[in-house]
Amino acid sequence: MNAWKLRFSMVATLAVIIGLTTLVSSAVLLWVGYFSLITVGLIVVVINVAQWLLSPYLVGAMYRVKALKDGENPKLQQMVTNLSKKSGIKAPQIMLSQIPLPNAFAYGSPLTGNRVAVTEGLLKNLDDGEVEAVVGHELGHLKHRDVQVMMAVSFLPALFYYIGFSLMWSGVLGGGGRQGQGGGNGNNALIGIAFMAFSWVLTLFTLYLSRLREYYADRHSASIVDNGAYKLQTGLVTIVEESKRSRNPQQKNKSKTNTAYKAIFIADPERAAYDAEELHQNNVQSKSDILRVKLSEKPTKLDNFSEVFSTHPNIIKRLRALQEIQEHPRGY
């Protein structure tokens, strides 16, 4: 998928999410008369703003993040500075996540400013070129401002589910509906179920938008890092491999890592075992051999189906997209 198609897909998906949300909320809530649109609008605005402002502190607490001091890791600091200049953005604050899981993420809010965090596991298991490509990917998220976009739209499915749940139980228990508006309590229950179903539709569109933003950030990394597409390919392979090992329930002294905010990671830790199996189903071990074999294959129907419910692209499709960028850099 080249650049303009990727941008169009992201904008179109975001438009669908906003359009569906506005249409359904306007039609159903006015018909039910259970909430006013002003009330719902205020709820959406207040909760989204609060989540946006406070989420960096939650992320920092969950993943034991600390700010890197000047001179603590000069190689990484210089890397972020150089790539930020190439990206045309202000260098973000560099953070270190003190967890063994190899990963990285970009986040921030007006209260904290933009931040890019790398984990101890990432610095330990990836070489300098791969770390550079991963950092380039995270800077792509900041340049595209998709972190804020995802935080805004990702709350909508939960909001509609909550409204639907409340309407359903008001109808079942007979204590929350208004007779004569929307058919009474019985209809409120049916509409509540419809709201909950609609929240799942929004979830699928939100997941699709999340996968698109990963492709877009991958492309940015390839454009600012020398041989970035290949470095990111091998980096992703290493992340998948080491994530599987770190999450192996039989591993001694296993460190449990909360993945509640997995959408912000460069790769989904919870899919690590599945992705690693994908990479090794032909008993290939080395990174170069994995790439050579997998780039010659196409994702199966099962791969495409499972991807629909994932925050990140299928690992094989992602490697193939990077390979296309590497082979046709001017077209991508």
GIURDA-V330468 format. One record per run of one state. SS is the DSSP state (alpha for helix, beta for strand, coil for the rest). FROM is the first residue (numbers start at 0). TO is the last residue. If there is no record, write none. Layout:
BEGIN
SS & FROM & TO
SS & FROM & TO
END
This chain:
BEGIN
coil & 0 & 1
alpha & 2 & 31
coil & 32 & 35
alpha & 36 & 61
coil & 62 & 63
beta & 64 & 66
coil & 67 & 72
alpha & 73 & 86
coil & 87 & 91
beta & 92 & 96
coil & 97 & 102
beta & 103 & 108
coil & 109 & 111
beta & 112 & 118
alpha & 119 & 124
coil & 125 & 126
alpha & 127 & 143
coil & 144 & 144
alpha & 145 & 172
coil & 173 & 183
alpha & 184 & 223
coil & 224 & 226
alpha & 227 & 245
coil & 246 & 260
alpha & 261 & 263
beta & 264 & 264
coil & 265 & 267
alpha & 268 & 279
coil & 280 & 285
alpha & 286 & 293
coil & 294 & 299
alpha & 300 & 306
coil & 307 & 313
alpha & 314 & 326
coil & 327 & 327
alpha & 328 & 330
coil & 331 & 331
END
